[in-house]
Structures are given as structure tokens and as C-alpha cells.
């Protein structure tokens, strides 16, 4: 996995959209990057896009959709190192776990009370390609 150093520009755009709370658009950009990628980094893109969909479901008060996407994202995010191509993957996993723990505490009946401030941006430092 160390051969990956620079994110696909569509993935970078997806993270930017994610960090601005535009989860649907983030999903679209990340899905485009995921579909175009042949290497294993596509799994990272897939994991992040599923977090975006999880957060989108939370903002739309869709408990079942949010918990389903959380479970799916775990498969794709679990094996990455703490930092990958400038993305703080460990922090993303931790932030997601905190948000989903609160979602589960509230349950489907009280999802409207979810504090959207718990939907944290992705910490990301864009790396530049050499050359």
C-alpha cells in the first residue's frame, strides 16, 4: 500500500465536499474515483464514500440507512494505516465511531435530536506528486 502517495483528484474533491457537509456530492465524487481506480486504494475511497452516505442518512434522519452504511464502511476502512496519502484514517474511524455511538444511543425514535456537530470533517493534508 505504500506505493500510493497522491489521491485521485476526484477523491480530493470528494473529501473537500465531505468536509463542507455536502455528503451526497462527496459520495458522487468519491464513487467516480473508486470506479476509476484499479488498485487496492479503491477500497479506501469506497470506505470514505460509505461514511459520506452514513452521514447523509443521519442528516436525513434515516437510522436504518445510517447504521447499514456504517457497518459497510468498516470492511473498507479497517485495514488501512492510521495515515494514508495524507488522510487521517484512524481519526476518521474514531470520529465515525463516536457519531454512530450517539446515533445508537438515540435510536430511531430520537434521531432528530442528533447533534450534527458530531459529523466531523476528514483531517487531510494533500500531498503533491513528485515531478
C-alpha positions, 0 to 999 in steps of 0.5 A, a space after each residue: 500500500 505504500 506505493 500510493 502517495 497522491 489521491 485521485 483528484 476526484 477523491 480530493 474533491 470528494 473529501 473537500 465536499 465531505 468536509 463542507 457537509 455536502 455528503 451526497 456530492 462527496 459520495 458522487 465524487 468519491 464513487 467516480 474515483 473508486 470506479 476509476 481506480 484499479 488498485 487496492 486504494 479503491 477500497 479506501 475511497 469506497 470506505 470514505 464514500 460509505 461514511 459520506 452516505 452514513 452521514 447523509 442518512 443521519 442528516 436525513 434522519 434515516 437510522 436504518 440507512 445510517 447504521 447499514 452504511 456504517 457497518 459497510 464502511 468498516 470492511 473498507 476502512 479497517 485495514 488501512 494505516 492510521 495515515 494514508 496519502 495524507 488522510 487521517 484514517 484512524 481519526 476518521 474511524 474514531 470520529 465515525 465511531 463516536 457519531 454512530 455511538 450517539 446515533 445508537 444511543 438515540 435510536 430511531 425514535 430520537 434521531 432528530 435530536 442528533 447533534 450534527 456537530 458530531 459529523 466531523 470533517 476528514 483531517 487531510 493534508 494533500 500531498 503533491 506528486 513528485 515531478 
